[in-house]
Amino acid sequence: MWKCGQSAEDYLDCSRDYIEARAVPWLEGGDPIAGKVRYKWFGQKRERRYYVPDLDNLLEVPVVGFT
């Protein structure tokens, strides 16, 4: 249910900056936020992991500004 930064980049086929710009901290009991991806810190290295259902939702968000 969680992907590390590189896996999230590969999963969405986008840059880490794109993901980071939409990242919000995970709140227990919190609801998804449209256009955002929630993350948690994991492991001793304190690496961010991104919630896969939120990554899936980012795939469905239309990109604004492109014609």
C-alpha positions as CSV (number, residue, x, y, z in Angstrom):
1,M,0.0,0.0,0.0
2,W,3.1,2.3,0.2
3,K,5.8,3.2,-2.3
4,C,9.2,4.8,-1.8
5,G,10.1,7.9,-3.8
6,Q,11.7,6.2,-6.7
7,S,8.9,3.6,-7.0
8,A,6.3,6.4,-6.9
9,E,8.2,8.2,-9.7
10,D,8.2,5.1,-11.8
11,Y,4.6,4.3,-11.0
12,L,3.4,7.7,-12.1
13,D,6.1,8.2,-14.7
14,C,6.8,11.7,-13.4
15,S,9.5,13.6,-11.4
16,R,10.0,13.6,-7.7
17,D,9.3,17.3,-7.7
18,Y,5.8,16.6,-9.1
19,I,5.1,14.2,-6.3
20,E,6.7,16.4,-3.6
21,A,4.6,19.4,-4.7
22,R,1.5,17.4,-4.0
23,A,2.6,15.6,-0.9
24,V,0.9,16.1,2.5
25,P,1.6,14.4,5.8
26,W,-0.5,11.4,6.7
27,L,-3.0,12.1,9.5
28,E,-4.6,9.1,11.2
29,G,-8.3,8.9,10.4
30,G,-7.9,11.6,7.7
31,D,-9.7,11.5,4.4
32,P,-8.0,11.7,1.0
33,I,-7.5,15.1,-0.4
34,A,-8.1,15.6,-4.1
35,G,-5.0,16.2,-6.0
36,K,-2.7,15.4,-3.1
37,V,-0.7,12.3,-2.1
38,R,-0.3,11.4,1.6
39,Y,3.0,10.2,3.0
40,K,4.4,8.6,6.1
41,W,8.0,8.3,7.4
42,F,9.3,4.8,7.6
43,G,12.4,3.0,8.8
44,Q,15.5,4.2,10.6
45,K,16.5,6.3,7.7
46,R,13.2,8.2,7.9
47,E,12.3,7.7,4.3
48,R,9.0,9.0,2.9
49,R,6.6,6.4,1.6
50,Y,3.6,7.5,-0.5
51,Y,0.1,6.0,-0.2
52,V,-0.7,4.0,-3.4
53,P,-4.4,4.8,-3.6
54,D,-3.5,8.5,-3.5
55,L,-1.0,7.9,-6.3
56,D,-3.8,6.2,-8.3
57,N,-5.9,9.3,-7.7
58,L,-3.2,11.6,-9.1
59,L,-3.3,9.6,-12.3
60,E,-7.0,10.7,-12.6
61,V,-6.4,14.4,-11.9
62,P,-6.4,16.4,-15.2
63,V,-3.3,18.4,-15.9
64,V,-4.2,22.1,-16.2
65,G,-2.3,24.4,-18.5
66,F,-1.6,22.1,-21.4
67,T,-3.4,22.2,-24.7
